[in-house]
Amino acid sequence: MQPFGVAYAHEALARAALGLGEGGAAAAHLREAGELAKSVTDERDRKLLETDLESLGPSPA
């Protein structure tokens, strides 16, 4: 699977974890999605992913 698809899977898991109040799990999935986003070569896809990740709040360090 391409980094874009895997990153979006982590984005979805982070969103679900936040909804369940699982901040630690959400942070881990956000970190992984952020790292994978760096590998997305299509600029339009990367921007879409980054926008969705940003909508979830500050990126964990």
C-alpha positions, -999 to 999 in steps of 0.1 A, spaced: 0 0 0 12 35 -8 22 59 20 -9 80 13 -33 52 21 -15 40 52 -12 76 64 -49 81 60 -56 49 79 -36 63 108 -55 96 104 -88 77 107 -75 58 137 -64 90 154 -98 106 148 -115 75 163 -92 75 193 -99 111 200 -136 104 198 -131 77 225 -110 99 247 -78 79 240 -53 107 237 -22 85 238 -34 63 210 -45 94 190 -10 110 194 7 78 183 -14 75 152 -9 113 144 28 109 147 28 79 123 6 97 99 28 128 100 59 107 93 42 89 64 29 122 50 66 132 43 67 102 19 37 113 -2 51 125 -34 20 139 -50 18 175 -37 -20 177 -39 -24 144 -20 1 155 6 -16 189 12 -50 172 16 -36 148 41 -17 175 60 -49 196 61 -69 168 76 -41 160 101 -40 197 112 -78 196 117 -72 171 146 -51 196 165 -14 202 172 10 176 160 26 157 189 63 161 193 
